[in-house]
Amino acid sequence: SSGSSTHLSAAAQPGGVAMSSSGGARHYAGFLNTFSLQPNLDTDGDGLANEVDADNDGDGLDDRTEIAGDAFSPITPSGVNTADSDGDGLSDADEAAAGTNPIDSNAGLRMLDIQPVSGGKRVTWQARNDRIYVIRAAPAPGESFNTVVFSNTVGGGSAPWFVVEPSIIDPTPDARRVYTVEVKP
């Protein structure tokens, strides 16, 4: 190593390095992937150095997908070393499943408001117009969300993300009832 350049040699590697060519591409075999330049850099703490880890941040999206951004529509690259690129509490993989923008903390799948109305409650959530959403209710906090209140797609929103804030009326007036929203693939 001298100055800003580093020279790595395979001279001491058993078998040396073999090179073959086919169709203009060169293929190397021998010492490659046998060492790591930064073995202690392990962003997600899974025991694999980032250099050999396909998913540096452990968010469920491999690094190539995050760099390409093709898990999202529109294509949106996200951070390979940050499981939640926009810091909104949803991992980039969860944002991909929900169809929400991984780099906008104001755009995610979440409940926005629950307000009493005559004879029930108005439930409002943030969504995207090309997904199927299910709103479930539980009779009280800590109990199972086993009652489906709504299941369908929603429309509207502006390009490119088509984020909408739909609401439905749950005709059950129980004041203790709690809600959750989920997206179907």
Phi, psi and chi 1 to 4 in degrees:
 res  aa     phi    psi   chi1   chi2   chi3   chi4
   1 SER       -  132.4 -177.9      -      -      -
   2 SER  -146.0  125.8   90.1      -      -      -
   3 GLY    62.9 -122.3      -      -      -      -
   4 SER  -103.6    9.5   63.0      -      -      -
   5 SER  -115.6  150.2   64.7      -      -      -
   6 THR  -127.7  135.9  -59.6      -      -      -
   7 HIS  -111.9  125.2  172.2   73.3      -      -
   8 LEU  -111.3  133.8  -60.2  172.9      -      -
   9 SER  -117.9  144.2  173.0      -      -      -
  10 ALA  -103.8   13.7      -      -      -      -
  11 ALA   -59.6  -34.8      -      -      -      -
  12 ALA   -90.8    1.6      -      -      -      -
  13 GLN   -75.4  134.0  -64.5  -65.9  -40.6      -
  14 PRO   -60.9  129.1   -9.3   15.2      -      -
  15 GLY    83.9   -9.0      -      -      -      -
  16 GLY    66.6 -157.5      -      -      -      -
  17 VAL  -120.3  130.0  176.2      -      -      -
  18 ALA  -106.5  143.4      -      -      -      -
  19 MET  -128.0  137.2 -176.5 -175.7   89.8      -
  20 SER  -133.7  156.4   65.8      -      -      -
  21 SER  -125.0  140.7  -63.1      -      -      -
  22 SER  -151.3  127.3   78.8      -      -      -
  23 GLY    59.8   31.6      -      -      -      -
  24 GLY    86.3   -9.8      -      -      -      -
  25 ALA   -93.9  143.7      -      -      -      -
  26 ARG  -104.1  137.3  -68.0 -176.3 -179.0  168.0
  27 HIS  -120.4  129.2  -54.2  -79.5      -      -
  28 TYR  -112.6  143.4  -63.0   91.5      -      -
  29 ALA  -138.9  151.5      -      -      -      -
  30 GLY   134.1  -97.4      -      -      -      -
  31 PHE   -94.4  -10.2   74.8   99.0      -      -
  32 LEU   -59.2  142.6  -61.2  177.4      -      -
  33 ASN    64.1   22.1  -70.9  -36.3      -      -
  34 THR  -102.5   -4.0   60.2      -      -      -
  35 PHE  -145.0  163.2   62.6   91.1      -      -
  36 SER  -129.8  133.6  177.5      -      -      -
  37 LEU   -72.8  -29.6  -64.3  175.6      -      -
  38 GLN  -131.9   72.4  -65.2 -176.9  -21.3      -
  39 PRO   -64.1  -20.8   23.2  -31.9      -      -
  40 ASN   -91.9   -2.2  -64.3  -34.9      -      -
  41 LEU   -87.5  100.5 -176.6   57.6      -      -
  42 ASP  -134.3   85.2  178.8   14.1      -      -
  43 THR   -55.9  -42.7  -57.2      -      -      -
  44 ASP   -94.3    0.1   59.6    4.0      -      -
  45 GLY    67.5   26.2      -      -      -      -
  46 ASP   -91.1    3.5   64.6   -2.9      -      -
  47 GLY    91.0   -5.7      -      -      -      -
  48 LEU  -103.8  129.9  -69.7  173.1      -      -
  49 ALA   -62.1  144.4      -      -      -      -
  50 ASN   -51.7  -33.6  -76.8   -0.6      -      -
  51 GLU   -61.8  -27.5  -67.3  173.8   66.7      -
  52 VAL  -113.9    1.5  -64.1      -      -      -
  53 ASP   -92.7  124.7 -167.4  -13.7      -      -
  54 ALA   -71.6  -19.6      -      -      -      -
  55 ASP  -134.7   83.5 -177.8    7.7      -      -
  56 ASN   -51.4  -42.8  -72.9   -1.5      -      -
  57 ASP   -96.3   -2.2   54.0   19.4      -      -
  58 GLY    66.7   25.9      -      -      -      -
  59 ASP   -88.5   -3.3   63.8   -1.3      -      -
  60 GLY    99.1   -6.9      -      -      -      -
  61 LEU  -111.5  129.7  -66.8  176.4      -      -
  62 ASP   -70.7  157.2   65.8   62.8      -      -
  63 ASP   -58.1  -39.4  -64.1  -15.8      -      -
  64 ARG   -61.7  -40.1  -71.9 -178.8 -177.9  158.8
  65 THR   -65.2  -40.8  -61.7      -      -      -
  66 GLU   -66.9  -39.8  -70.1 -166.1   87.9      -
  67 ILE   -66.2  -44.3  -69.2  167.3      -      -
  68 ALA   -71.6  -29.7      -      -      -      -
  69 GLY    75.7   10.8      -      -      -      -
  70 ASP   -82.7    6.5   54.7   12.0      -      -
  71 ALA   -82.3   -7.9      -      -      -      -
  72 PHE  -120.8  152.4  -55.8   96.6      -      -
  73 SER  -131.1  111.6  176.8      -      -      -
  74 PRO   -72.3  161.3   27.8  -33.1      -      -
  75 ILE   -56.3  125.3  -69.6  174.4      -      -
  76 THR  -143.6  105.6  -55.2      -      -      -
  77 PRO   -62.4  145.7  -22.2   33.7      -      -
  78 SER  -128.2  171.7   58.8      -      -      -
  79 GLY   -75.1  128.9      -      -      -      -
  80 VAL   -76.9  -18.0  -61.7      -      -      -
  81 ASN  -111.1   10.6  -68.3  -34.8      -      -
  82 THR  -132.6  115.0  -53.7      -      -      -
  83 ALA   -63.6  -30.1      -      -      -      -
  84 ASP  -125.4   87.1  178.0    7.9      -      -
  85 SER   -57.1  -33.9  -67.4      -      -      -
  86 ASP  -101.9    0.1   58.4    9.1      -      -
  87 GLY    69.3   24.1      -      -      -      -
  88 ASP   -93.1    4.2   65.5   -1.8      -      -
  89 GLY    94.8   -6.4      -      -      -      -
  90 LEU  -108.9  129.8  -62.9  170.8      -      -
  91 SER   -65.6  161.0   73.7      -      -      -
  92 ASP   -60.2  -35.7  -66.7  -13.9      -      -
  93 ALA   -66.2  -39.7      -      -      -      -
  94 ASP   -64.8  -38.5  -71.6  -18.2      -      -
  95 GLU   -65.5  -37.2  -62.2 -123.0   26.3      -
  96 ALA   -63.3  -43.4      -      -      -      -
  97 ALA   -65.1  -38.1      -      -      -      -
  98 ALA   -81.4  -14.6      -      -      -      -
  99 GLY    78.3   21.4      -      -      -      -
 100 THR  -100.8  164.6   54.5      -      -      -
 101 ASN   -76.2  117.3 -172.1  -21.5      -      -
 102 PRO   -74.2   -8.5   32.5  -38.5      -      -
 103 ILE  -118.1   17.1   58.0  171.6      -      -
 104 ASP  -128.3  106.6 -179.1   -5.5      -      -
 105 SER   -67.7  -12.6   62.3      -      -      -
 106 ASN   -92.3    0.9  -66.0  -46.7      -      -
 107 ALA  -125.3  104.6      -      -      -      -
 108 GLY  -158.9  167.1      -      -      -      -
 109 LEU   -80.0  111.3  176.8   61.2      -      -
 110 ARG  -162.9  156.4   64.2  177.5  138.0 -110.2
 111 MET   -73.7  138.9  -75.7  -69.2 -178.0      -
 112 LEU  -107.9  -39.2  -64.7  176.2      -      -
 113 ASP  -161.0  145.3 -164.8   25.6      -      -
 114 ILE  -134.1  115.6  -60.1  169.6      -      -
 115 GLN  -126.1  138.1  -70.4  -67.4  -38.3      -
 116 PRO   -68.6  139.2   14.0  -17.0      -      -
 117 VAL  -133.3  170.1  -65.4      -      -      -
 118 SER   -55.3  114.3  179.1      -      -      -
 119 GLY    80.0   13.7      -      -      -      -
 120 GLY   172.1 -148.3      -      -      -      -
 121 LYS  -137.4  143.0  -70.0 -176.6 -177.4  174.8
 122 ARG   -95.0  123.3  177.0 -178.4  -49.7  -83.7
 123 VAL  -110.8  122.8  179.0      -      -      -
 124 THR  -121.1  135.8  -54.4      -      -      -
 125 TRP  -139.1  163.8   71.3   99.5      -      -
 126 GLN   -93.9  137.0 -168.2  168.4   53.7      -
 127 ALA  -148.7 -175.4      -      -      -      -
 128 ARG  -131.3  143.5 -175.1  162.5 -179.1 -166.4
 129 ASN   -73.8   -4.2   77.7   -3.0      -      -
 130 ASP  -111.9   22.5   63.6  -11.8      -      -
 131 ARG  -123.3  161.1  -58.1  -74.5 -163.3  -97.5
 132 ILE   -97.8  126.5  -62.6  172.4      -      -
 133 TYR  -112.1  145.2  -66.1   92.7      -      -
 134 VAL  -124.6  123.7  178.3      -      -      -
 135 ILE  -101.9  122.4  -55.8  -63.7      -      -
 136 ARG  -115.3  151.1  -64.4 -178.0 -172.2  -86.3
 137 ALA  -122.6  149.4      -      -      -      -
 138 ALA  -120.9  147.6      -      -      -      -
 139 PRO   -66.1  -22.1   13.0  -18.2      -      -
 140 ALA  -162.9  160.7      -      -      -      -
 141 PRO   -55.9  139.0  -24.1   33.5      -      -
 142 GLY    87.4   -8.0      -      -      -      -
 143 GLU   -98.2  167.1  -64.8 -170.9   29.1      -
 144 SER   -69.6  140.0  -63.7      -      -      -
 145 PHE   -84.4   75.2  -70.6   95.7      -      -
 146 ASN  -103.8   -2.6   54.2   11.1      -      -
 147 THR  -104.2  119.5  -56.6      -      -      -
 148 VAL   -83.8  121.6  174.6      -      -      -
 149 VAL   -96.3  -31.6  177.8      -      -      -
 150 PHE  -154.2  141.4  171.8   85.1      -      -
 151 SER  -152.5  108.8  178.7      -      -      -
 152 ASN  -178.6  177.5 -150.6  -23.4      -      -
 153 THR   -87.6  165.5   58.1      -      -      -
 154 VAL  -124.9  158.8  -65.4      -      -      -
 155 GLY  -120.0  167.8      -      -      -      -
 156 GLY   104.4 -164.8      -      -      -      -
 157 GLY    91.2  164.3      -      -      -      -
 158 SER  -109.9  145.6  -60.1      -      -      -
 159 ALA   -62.8  151.3      -      -      -      -
 160 PRO   -92.1  -14.0   33.1  -34.7      -      -
 161 TRP   -96.5  -17.5  -75.7   95.9      -      -
 162 PHE    53.9   45.7  -61.9   97.2      -      -
 163 VAL   -75.7  132.7  175.2      -      -      -
 164 VAL  -132.0  162.1  -66.9      -      -      -
 165 GLU  -123.6   77.0  -65.9 -178.9    4.4      -
 166 PRO   -75.0  159.3   26.5  -31.7      -      -
 167 SER  -141.9  152.2   62.6      -      -      -
 168 ILE  -132.4  161.5   52.7  106.5      -      -
 169 ILE  -106.3  122.2  -57.8  -66.1      -      -
 170 ASP   -93.0  115.6  176.7    6.2      -      -
 171 PRO   -74.1    0.9   26.8  -32.7      -      -
 172 THR   -84.6  116.7  -53.9      -      -      -
 173 PRO   -81.8    6.9   28.2  -32.1      -      -
 174 ASP   -59.1  118.3 -175.4   -8.5      -      -
 175 ALA   -69.2  -22.2      -      -      -      -
 176 ARG   -86.9  -10.5  -66.8  173.7   27.9  103.4
 177 ARG   -61.8  135.3 -159.8  163.6 -172.0  177.3
 178 VAL  -119.9  160.7  -67.0      -      -      -
 179 TYR  -130.9  157.7  -58.7   88.1      -      -
 180 THR  -141.8  154.5 -173.2      -      -      -
 181 VAL  -121.2  140.2   58.5      -      -      -
 182 GLU  -136.6  157.1   65.3 -174.9   62.8      -
 183 VAL  -112.8  139.9   63.9      -      -      -
 184 LYS   -95.5  139.9  -66.9  -68.4 -177.0 -178.1
 185 PRO   -65.6      -    8.9  -10.0      -      -
